[in-house]
Amino acid sequence: MSAIKARLLALAYVASPLAVPAHAVAPDECEKQRAQYPKNWNDVSGEKPLFTCSGRGERLQVRIGTTDRAGRTLMSLVSVVREGGRLIPQEGVYRIWLDPDQMRRLREGKYFATIVRSEKACWIRGTMDDTALFFMDGAKPRPDGPDAGTFYNKAPRFTVFSNTSSSSNTSYRCEPGAEAD
């Protein structure tokens, strides 16, 4: 056997565990994923507002819903508008199930990031169509000194919600509860 053939065989042997076969996706995979979420996707009336985030005239609520038997809690992001002194949820809700550790970090509001899905999203084969990124950092660190301003010697803390259907580049400030101005 030539040295080249021996090297190729050795390379093939070493690389073989890396060549993982593609798993077949069930024809009803998207329907199975969707069944894990509420039947009426946009109904957030039974969910508790955890944070209300404001930025450039836009408002977004972070809501939590039910916790399943596995300990996962439903999180929803919903745009809200003020009508008659109240914040009213709009359509276009984004959702994700959070494990207990993610839920703890979300409640703390200090540093949390996740991908959320729209009603149409189907997460198969690594595609992230109809999804959005949600990043929240609402930590309120103490100033370095009595005369230190907001941006003195530390990076600003803010929240970002970026979905594919919006060209908005709004950053948000989040406050605990149902109301924020």
C-alpha atoms as an extended CHARMM CRD file, in Angstrom:
* protein
*
       181  EXT
         1         1  MET       CA              0.0000000000        0.0000000000        0.0000000000  PROA      1               0.0000000000
         2         2  SER       CA              1.3570000000        3.3740000000       -0.9010000000  PROA      2               0.0000000000
         3         3  ALA       CA              1.9700000000        6.0270000000        1.7280000000  PROA      3               0.0000000000
         4         4  ILE       CA             -0.7130000000        8.2430000000        0.1920000000  PROA      4               0.0000000000
         5         5  LYS       CA             -3.3570000000        5.4700000000        0.3370000000  PROA      5               0.0000000000
         6         6  ALA       CA             -2.3990000000        4.7150000000        3.9380000000  PROA      6               0.0000000000
         7         7  ARG       CA             -2.7810000000        8.3920000000        4.9080000000  PROA      7               0.0000000000
         8         8  LEU       CA             -6.1600000000        8.6100000000        3.1460000000  PROA      8               0.0000000000
         9         9  LEU       CA             -7.3970000000        5.4710000000        4.9160000000  PROA      9               0.0000000000
        10        10  ALA       CA             -6.1860000000        6.8180000000        8.2760000000  PROA      10              0.0000000000
        11        11  LEU       CA             -7.8930000000       10.1540000000        7.5970000000  PROA      11              0.0000000000
        12        12  ALA       CA            -11.1300000000        8.4010000000        6.6200000000  PROA      12              0.0000000000
        13        13  TYR       CA            -10.9930000000        6.3030000000        9.8000000000  PROA      13              0.0000000000
        14        14  VAL       CA            -10.3980000000        9.3570000000       12.0320000000  PROA      14              0.0000000000
        15        15  ALA       CA            -13.0420000000       11.4850000000       10.2700000000  PROA      15              0.0000000000
        16        16  SER       CA            -15.7330000000        8.7810000000       10.2100000000  PROA      16              0.0000000000
        17        17  PRO       CA            -17.2430000000        9.7190000000       13.6230000000  PROA      17              0.0000000000
        18        18  LEU       CA            -17.6140000000       13.2730000000       12.3440000000  PROA      18              0.0000000000
        19        19  ALA       CA            -19.7080000000       12.1510000000        9.3960000000  PROA      19              0.0000000000
        20        20  VAL       CA            -23.0230000000       11.9570000000       11.2400000000  PROA      20              0.0000000000
        21        21  PRO       CA            -25.8570000000       10.7820000000        9.0090000000  PROA      21              0.0000000000
        22        22  ALA       CA            -28.7330000000       13.2190000000        8.4920000000  PROA      22              0.0000000000
        23        23  HSD       CA            -31.7550000000       12.3460000000       10.5810000000  PROA      23              0.0000000000
        24        24  ALA       CA            -35.0440000000       12.1820000000        8.7760000000  PROA      24              0.0000000000
        25        25  VAL       CA            -37.5590000000       14.8050000000        9.7970000000  PROA      25              0.0000000000
        26        26  ALA       CA            -41.0660000000       13.5460000000       10.3390000000  PROA      26              0.0000000000
        27        27  PRO       CA            -43.5890000000       14.9700000000        7.8720000000  PROA      27              0.0000000000
        28        28  ASP       CA            -45.6160000000       16.3680000000       10.7710000000  PROA      28              0.0000000000
        29        29  GLU       CA            -42.6430000000       17.8770000000       12.6680000000  PROA      29              0.0000000000
        30        30  CYS       CA            -43.8960000000       21.4690000000       12.3280000000  PROA      30              0.0000000000
        31        31  GLU       CA            -47.3490000000       20.4840000000       13.5880000000  PROA      31              0.0000000000
        32        32  LYS       CA            -45.7810000000       18.6900000000       16.5880000000  PROA      32              0.0000000000
        33        33  GLN       CA            -43.7770000000       21.7970000000       17.4560000000  PROA      33              0.0000000000
        34        34  ARG       CA            -46.8160000000       24.0650000000       17.1240000000  PROA      34              0.0000000000
        35        35  ALA       CA            -48.9030000000       21.7530000000       19.3590000000  PROA      35              0.0000000000
        36        36  GLN       CA            -46.5920000000       22.5870000000       22.2940000000  PROA      36              0.0000000000
        37        37  TYR       CA            -47.9040000000       26.1610000000       22.2820000000  PROA      37              0.0000000000
        38        38  PRO       CA            -51.3480000000       27.6830000000       22.9980000000  PROA      38              0.0000000000
        39        39  LYS       CA            -54.0320000000       26.9850000000       20.4210000000  PROA      39              0.0000000000
        40        40  ASN       CA            -54.8630000000       30.7100000000       20.1480000000  PROA      40              0.0000000000
        41        41  TRP       CA            -51.3170000000       31.9670000000       19.5780000000  PROA      41              0.0000000000
        42        42  ASN       CA            -52.0330000000       35.6740000000       20.1660000000  PROA      42              0.0000000000
        43        43  ASP       CA            -54.0300000000       35.2500000000       23.3930000000  PROA      43              0.0000000000
        44        44  VAL       CA            -51.7640000000       36.3680000000       26.2330000000  PROA      44              0.0000000000
        45        45  SER       CA            -54.6040000000       37.3300000000       28.5990000000  PROA      45              0.0000000000
        46        46  GLY       CA            -53.7910000000       34.5010000000       31.0310000000  PROA      46              0.0000000000
        47        47  GLU       CA            -50.1120000000       35.3870000000       31.1980000000  PROA      47              0.0000000000
        48        48  LYS       CA            -48.4520000000       37.6100000000       33.7860000000  PROA      48              0.0000000000
        49        49  PRO       CA            -46.4820000000       40.6730000000       32.6040000000  PROA      49              0.0000000000
        50        50  LEU       CA            -42.9990000000       40.2560000000       34.0530000000  PROA      50              0.0000000000
        51        51  PHE       CA            -41.3950000000       43.2990000000       32.3800000000  PROA      51              0.0000000000
        52        52  THR       CA            -42.6010000000       46.1740000000       30.2400000000  PROA      52              0.0000000000
        53        53  CYS       CA            -39.9580000000       47.5490000000       27.9190000000  PROA      53              0.0000000000
        54        54  SER       CA            -40.0920000000       50.9970000000       26.2760000000  PROA      54              0.0000000000
        55        55  GLY       CA            -38.0600000000       52.5040000000       23.4690000000  PROA      55              0.0000000000
        56        56  ARG       CA            -38.6570000000       55.1860000000       20.8050000000  PROA      56              0.0000000000
        57        57  GLY       CA            -42.4140000000       55.1550000000       21.2500000000  PROA      57              0.0000000000
        58        58  GLU       CA            -42.6080000000       51.3570000000       21.1110000000  PROA      58              0.0000000000
        59        59  ARG       CA            -43.5740000000       49.1270000000       24.0140000000  PROA      59              0.0000000000
        60        60  LEU       CA            -42.9500000000       45.4360000000       24.4590000000  PROA      60              0.0000000000
        61        61  GLN       CA            -44.0750000000       43.1950000000       27.2930000000  PROA      61              0.0000000000
        62        62  VAL       CA            -42.2670000000       40.1190000000       28.5110000000  PROA      62              0.0000000000
        63        63  ARG       CA            -44.9480000000       37.7890000000       29.8470000000  PROA      63              0.0000000000
        64        64  ILE       CA            -44.8250000000       34.4200000000       31.5260000000  PROA      64              0.0000000000
        65        65  GLY       CA            -47.4800000000       31.7570000000       31.2520000000  PROA      65              0.0000000000
        66        66  THR       CA            -47.9450000000       28.2280000000       32.4330000000  PROA      66              0.0000000000
        67        67  THR       CA            -45.2590000000       25.8650000000       33.6750000000  PROA      67              0.0000000000
        68        68  ASP       CA            -45.4370000000       22.3310000000       32.3010000000  PROA      68              0.0000000000
        69        69  ARG       CA            -44.7500000000       19.0280000000       34.1010000000  PROA      69              0.0000000000
        70        70  ALA       CA            -41.0990000000       19.1560000000       33.0110000000  PROA      70              0.0000000000
        71        71  GLY       CA            -40.6420000000       22.5200000000       34.7740000000  PROA      71              0.0000000000
        72        72  ARG       CA            -40.5010000000       24.5980000000       31.5760000000  PROA      72              0.0000000000
        73        73  THR       CA            -42.2940000000       27.9700000000       31.6370000000  PROA      73              0.0000000000
        74        74  LEU       CA            -43.8470000000       29.6530000000       28.6090000000  PROA      74              0.0000000000
        75        75  MET       CA            -42.4130000000       33.1190000000       27.8600000000  PROA      75              0.0000000000
        76        76  SER       CA            -44.1070000000       35.4750000000       25.4320000000  PROA      76              0.0000000000
        77        77  LEU       CA            -42.9910000000       38.7590000000       23.8950000000  PROA      77              0.0000000000
        78        78  VAL       CA            -45.8330000000       40.9710000000       22.7650000000  PROA      78              0.0000000000
        79        79  SER       CA            -46.0580000000       44.5030000000       21.4270000000  PROA      79              0.0000000000
        80        80  VAL       CA            -48.4340000000       46.6370000000       23.4630000000  PROA      80              0.0000000000
        81        81  VAL       CA            -50.1050000000       50.0100000000       22.8740000000  PROA      81              0.0000000000
        82        82  ARG       CA            -51.6060000000       52.3830000000       25.4060000000  PROA      82              0.0000000000
        83        83  GLU       CA            -55.3810000000       52.7530000000       25.1140000000  PROA      83              0.0000000000
        84        84  GLY       CA            -57.5270000000       54.3880000000       27.7740000000  PROA      84              0.0000000000
        85        85  GLY       CA            -54.6870000000       54.3760000000       30.2790000000  PROA      85              0.0000000000
        86        86  ARG       CA            -54.0350000000       50.6280000000       29.8480000000  PROA      86              0.0000000000
        87        87  LEU       CA            -51.4900000000       48.6550000000       27.8440000000  PROA      87              0.0000000000
        88        88  ILE       CA            -53.2780000000       46.4940000000       25.2760000000  PROA      88              0.0000000000
        89        89  PRO       CA            -51.4770000000       43.5050000000       23.6680000000  PROA      89              0.0000000000
        90        90  GLN       CA            -51.2760000000       43.4430000000       19.8790000000  PROA      90              0.0000000000
        91        91  GLU       CA            -51.0360000000       40.4900000000       17.4990000000  PROA      91              0.0000000000
        92        92  GLY       CA            -47.6710000000       39.1250000000       16.4520000000  PROA      92              0.0000000000
        93        93  VAL       CA            -46.6660000000       37.3530000000       19.6690000000  PROA      93              0.0000000000
        94        94  TYR       CA            -43.2840000000       35.6010000000       19.8920000000  PROA      94              0.0000000000
        95        95  ARG       CA            -42.9180000000       32.6380000000       22.2700000000  PROA      95              0.0000000000
        96        96  ILE       CA            -40.4350000000       30.1440000000       23.7210000000  PROA      96              0.0000000000
        97        97  TRP       CA            -40.3790000000       27.5670000000       26.5180000000  PROA      97              0.0000000000
        98        98  LEU       CA            -37.7350000000       28.3220000000       29.1690000000  PROA      98              0.0000000000
        99        99  ASP       CA            -36.1000000000       25.7750000000       31.4560000000  PROA      99              0.0000000000
       100       100  PRO       CA            -35.9020000000       26.6000000000       35.2030000000  PROA      100             0.0000000000
       101       101  ASP       CA            -32.3980000000       28.1130000000       34.9380000000  PROA      101             0.0000000000
       102       102  GLN       CA            -33.4280000000       30.3510000000       32.0210000000  PROA      102             0.0000000000
       103       103  MET       CA            -36.5460000000       31.3730000000       33.9540000000  PROA      103             0.0000000000
       104       104  ARG       CA            -34.4430000000       32.3130000000       36.9790000000  PROA      104             0.0000000000
       105       105  ARG       CA            -32.1670000000       34.4850000000       34.8280000000  PROA      105             0.0000000000
       106       106  LEU       CA            -35.1480000000       36.1030000000       33.1040000000  PROA      106             0.0000000000
       107       107  ARG       CA            -36.7620000000       36.9800000000       36.4460000000  PROA      107             0.0000000000
       108       108  GLU       CA            -33.4840000000       38.5780000000       37.5610000000  PROA      108             0.0000000000
       109       109  GLY       CA            -33.5530000000       40.6650000000       34.3660000000  PROA      109             0.0000000000
       110       110  LYS       CA            -29.8030000000       41.1490000000       34.4660000000  PROA      110             0.0000000000
       111       111  TYR       CA            -28.5220000000       39.2330000000       31.4670000000  PROA      111             0.0000000000
       112       112  PHE       CA            -30.7210000000       37.0290000000       29.3550000000  PROA      112             0.0000000000
       113       113  ALA       CA            -30.7460000000       36.1060000000       25.6740000000  PROA      113             0.0000000000
       114       114  THR       CA            -32.8120000000       33.6800000000       23.6240000000  PROA      114             0.0000000000
       115       115  ILE       CA            -34.3480000000       33.0550000000       20.2300000000  PROA      115             0.0000000000
       116       116  VAL       CA            -38.1410000000       33.3130000000       20.1500000000  PROA      116             0.0000000000
       117       117  ARG       CA            -40.5150000000       31.9680000000       17.5300000000  PROA      117             0.0000000000
       118       118  SER       CA            -43.5030000000       33.3860000000       15.7090000000  PROA      118             0.0000000000
       119       119  GLU       CA            -46.5830000000       31.2610000000       15.1500000000  PROA      119             0.0000000000
       120       120  LYS       CA            -45.3540000000       30.2860000000       11.6640000000  PROA      120             0.0000000000
       121       121  ALA       CA            -41.8690000000       29.1940000000       12.7560000000  PROA      121             0.0000000000
       122       122  CYS       CA            -40.8130000000       25.5890000000       12.2700000000  PROA      122             0.0000000000
       123       123  TRP       CA            -37.3710000000       24.7550000000       13.5970000000  PROA      123             0.0000000000
       124       124  ILE       CA            -36.1330000000       21.9430000000       11.4100000000  PROA      124             0.0000000000
       125       125  ARG       CA            -32.7600000000       21.3710000000        9.8130000000  PROA      125             0.0000000000
       126       126  GLY       CA            -31.2740000000       24.4020000000       11.5590000000  PROA      126             0.0000000000
       127       127  THR       CA            -33.4450000000       27.0280000000        9.8620000000  PROA      127             0.0000000000
       128       128  MET       CA            -34.4380000000       30.0050000000       11.9370000000  PROA      128             0.0000000000
       129       129  ASP       CA            -37.1400000000       31.4240000000        9.6700000000  PROA      129             0.0000000000
       130       130  ASP       CA            -39.8580000000       33.4540000000       11.4100000000  PROA      130             0.0000000000
       131       131  THR       CA            -37.7900000000       33.8400000000       14.5710000000  PROA      131             0.0000000000
       132       132  ALA       CA            -36.4520000000       36.7770000000       16.5260000000  PROA      132             0.0000000000
       133       133  LEU       CA            -33.6420000000       37.4720000000       18.9420000000  PROA      133             0.0000000000
       134       134  PHE       CA            -34.4120000000       38.7830000000       22.4070000000  PROA      134             0.0000000000
       135       135  PHE       CA            -31.6120000000       40.0890000000       24.5950000000  PROA      135             0.0000000000
       136       136  MET       CA            -32.2600000000       41.7780000000       27.9240000000  PROA      136             0.0000000000
       137       137  ASP       CA            -29.7880000000       43.3640000000       30.2900000000  PROA      137             0.0000000000
       138       138  GLY       CA            -31.6130000000       45.3750000000       32.9010000000  PROA      138             0.0000000000
       139       139  ALA       CA            -28.9160000000       45.3380000000       35.5660000000  PROA      139             0.0000000000
       140       140  LYS       CA            -28.5980000000       48.5690000000       37.4600000000  PROA      140             0.0000000000
       141       141  PRO       CA            -24.9960000000       48.6590000000       38.6790000000  PROA      141             0.0000000000
       142       142  ARG       CA            -23.9730000000       51.2680000000       41.2350000000  PROA      142             0.0000000000
       143       143  PRO       CA            -22.1420000000       54.3000000000       39.8440000000  PROA      143             0.0000000000
       144       144  ASP       CA            -18.3910000000       54.3610000000       40.2260000000  PROA      144             0.0000000000
       145       145  GLY       CA            -18.6470000000       57.5100000000       42.3120000000  PROA      145             0.0000000000
       146       146  PRO       CA            -21.1170000000       60.2440000000       43.3000000000  PROA      146             0.0000000000
       147       147  ASP       CA            -20.3700000000       62.3150000000       40.1690000000  PROA      147             0.0000000000
       148       148  ALA       CA            -20.3220000000       59.4000000000       37.7010000000  PROA      148             0.0000000000
       149       149  GLY       CA            -22.8160000000       59.6660000000       34.8710000000  PROA      149             0.0000000000
       150       150  THR       CA            -24.7050000000       56.8420000000       33.1890000000  PROA      150             0.0000000000
       151       151  PHE       CA            -21.9600000000       56.1230000000       30.6620000000  PROA      151             0.0000000000
       152       152  TYR       CA            -18.9720000000       56.7920000000       32.9030000000  PROA      152             0.0000000000
       153       153  ASN       CA            -16.5880000000       53.8490000000       33.1180000000  PROA      153             0.0000000000
       154       154  LYS       CA            -19.1890000000       51.2050000000       32.2150000000  PROA      154             0.0000000000
       155       155  ALA       CA            -21.1200000000       50.0370000000       29.1700000000  PROA      155             0.0000000000
       156       156  PRO       CA            -24.7860000000       51.0350000000       28.9610000000  PROA      156             0.0000000000
       157       157  ARG       CA            -27.3700000000       48.3540000000       29.8190000000  PROA      157             0.0000000000
       158       158  PHE       CA            -30.3050000000       47.8980000000       27.4650000000  PROA      158             0.0000000000
       159       159  THR       CA            -32.6330000000       45.3870000000       25.8140000000  PROA      159             0.0000000000
       160       160  VAL       CA            -32.9100000000       44.4510000000       22.1330000000  PROA      160             0.0000000000
       161       161  PHE       CA            -35.6970000000       42.6740000000       20.2990000000  PROA      161             0.0000000000
       162       162  SER       CA            -34.9150000000       42.0240000000       16.6500000000  PROA      162             0.0000000000
       163       163  ASN       CA            -37.3520000000       40.2150000000       14.4120000000  PROA      163             0.0000000000
       164       164  THR       CA            -37.1350000000       39.5340000000       10.7040000000  PROA      164             0.0000000000
       165       165  SER       CA            -40.4160000000       41.2790000000        9.8990000000  PROA      165             0.0000000000
       166       166  SER       CA            -39.2990000000       44.6530000000       11.2590000000  PROA      166             0.0000000000
       167       167  SER       CA            -36.5850000000       46.9890000000       10.1080000000  PROA      167             0.0000000000
       168       168  SER       CA            -36.6430000000       48.7060000000       13.5060000000  PROA      168             0.0000000000
       169       169  ASN       CA            -33.3720000000       49.0320000000       15.3850000000  PROA      169             0.0000000000
       170       170  THR       CA            -34.9490000000       50.0560000000       18.6620000000  PROA      170             0.0000000000
       171       171  SER       CA            -33.2880000000       49.4620000000       21.9930000000  PROA      171             0.0000000000
       172       172  TYR       CA            -35.4950000000       49.2160000000       25.0630000000  PROA      172             0.0000000000
       173       173  ARG       CA            -35.3630000000       49.9420000000       28.7740000000  PROA      173             0.0000000000
       174       174  CYS       CA            -37.2350000000       47.3000000000       30.7650000000  PROA      174             0.0000000000
       175       175  GLU       CA            -38.9290000000       47.7670000000       34.1150000000  PROA      175             0.0000000000
       176       176  PRO       CA            -40.5610000000       45.0650000000       36.2150000000  PROA      176             0.0000000000
       177       177  GLY       CA            -44.3370000000       44.7290000000       35.9630000000  PROA      177             0.0000000000
       178       178  ALA       CA            -47.1230000000       45.7110000000       33.6430000000  PROA      178             0.0000000000
       179       179  GLU       CA            -46.4890000000       49.4250000000       33.1780000000  PROA      179             0.0000000000
       180       180  ALA       CA            -43.5510000000       51.4890000000       31.9600000000  PROA      180             0.0000000000
       181       181  ASP       CA            -43.2120000000       54.9360000000       30.4140000000  PROA      181             0.0000000000
